[in-house]
Amino acid sequence: MNRQDLQSRTSIFMSVMIVAELTSAFEVSMVYAALATLFRIYGDPIGVGWLITGFLLVSAAGAALVGRLGDLYGRSQLLLAMLVFAFIGSTISAFATSLSWVVAGRAIQGVAAAILPLCYGLVRERLPVKRVPVGIGILAGTAALGAALGYLLGGVIVDNLPWQSLFYVSAGLALISFVLVWMFVPPSAPPAAKGRLDMVGGVLFVPAITGILFAITRARSWGWVDPRTLSVLAASVGVLGFWVWYELRHKNPLIDVRLLAMPQIALANICFACAAFGAFQSQMIILPLMQQPEWTLVGLGASATVAGMLKGGASLLGSAGAPWGGYISGRRGGRFALVFGAGLLTVTWGATTAWHGSLWFVAFAGVVSIVGMTIVYAAVPNLILEAAPAHRTSEATGLSSVVRAIFGALGAQVIAFVLASSTVSDPARGPGSYPTAEAYASALGLVTLACVACLVAALLLPKRNPTVAAPDGVGLGIGRVAGRG
């Protein structure tokens, strides 16, 4: 195969991976644009909230579990299966006659979160070794870009078409992705010796993770010291502890807990946790700050349209940071890229904490912050791939998705609590209360501290050769991308 033919097949393969990940990323964020409409139609804020919660719970547990099954039984085969689930979930929600069925469809859609770790595994499986870091960066950028497009396109659809059109679009994307994967990505060859499937490990993992996330997401409405919150959290942590004990004793665990103890993987996940807890919560602080009335002495007085355009534009511009992060990872190693991204986040959020009185400065800081976040988003899986065994690639990156989901949910609750801890209102200027300058300063300071912790963890990473270890066969499958078989 000549160089030009290889490049062409590589481009086709990466294009298919991008479309598949766009399907997943769009499903993550699209429904946010319809929340206000669904609140009005169904009059059930708690029930509508399950459109987010149900998706989150399924996606968090499914990313690692399905990622591991992909490692065992073939990543491209599992990718096709996840696209089928995404299509079925979208179709159920599109034709649902009650809110319960819309929620059920969204929960089924949640398995699409496993698409990203499966794509990471396929990139490592199919691409030449030197191209893997950039390929990972491109997919990370696609995830960020797809989420931004989900917000923007979702708003356009809801404003101009029936809200069910959101699910028609997501079903169409899933169908297109399925056809492309079927046509251009040959079946993965699973490991020759799998041993007995660890069913108990898989069964225990799901309630442990979903229970912890459920308790965190309900804590704001129930209260952190409410018996319901504490009992669900305690039971889930207990199941998680038993699951860890069981998997450590198993000869062939479904999910190898020891991966999380490897220094490079552990520190990379700590960085991801800190970023998810802090910088990834930017929209919870920046958007309200932009739109808050100026009479509160901290708000910037922008309209929702202006704030949305600035935030959406920042997301689109910032998504370019992920491929760059992949390029840096390939040239200088994932550690260098992660230190750079975490340092950028620390400086940006530190400056925003010190001065956030200008709409344009906050908007500019938002762009820089998203660049830093997408570099981190690309560097973490590259670091994991540098250290993880090839036969556990999707599992290891799927576990990082679980870490991000848990700490992202925890960060959202903490930031919301901090912003609500001190408010100001004026009945003469209209209903509602707003966070005070002190509340914003505390929230911004908390994010900055999380960024500092991310930077410290990145600096503690061991220095190593940036090349991703290549087992036999990695990079050879790209030659068969022209057709299945």
Buried (B, 14 or more C-beta within 10 A) or exposed (E): EEEEEBEBBBEBBBEBBBBBBBBBBBBBBBBBBBBEBBBEEEEEEEBBBBBBBBBBBBBBBBBBBBBBBBBBBBBBBBBBBBBBBBBBBBBBBBBBEEBEEBBBBBBBBBBBBBBBBBBBBBBBBBBBBBBBBBBBBBBBBBBBBBBBBBBBBBBEBBEEEEBBBBBBBBBEBBBBBBEBBBEBBBBBEBEEEEEEEBEBBBEBBBBBBBBBBBBBBBBBEBEEEBEEBBEBBEBBBEBBEEBBEBBEEBEEBBBBBEBBEBEBBBBBBBBBBBBBBBBBBBBBBBBBBBBBBEBBEBBBEBEEEBBBBBBBBBBBBBBBBBBBBBBBBBEBBBBBBBBBBBBBBBBBBBBBBEEBEEBEBBBBBBBBBBBBBBBBBBBBBBBBBBBBBBBBBBBBBBBBBBBBBBBBBBBBBBBBBBBEEBEBEEEEEEEEEBBBBEBBBBBBBBBBBBBBBBBBBBEEBEEEEBEBBBEEEBBEBBBBBBEEE
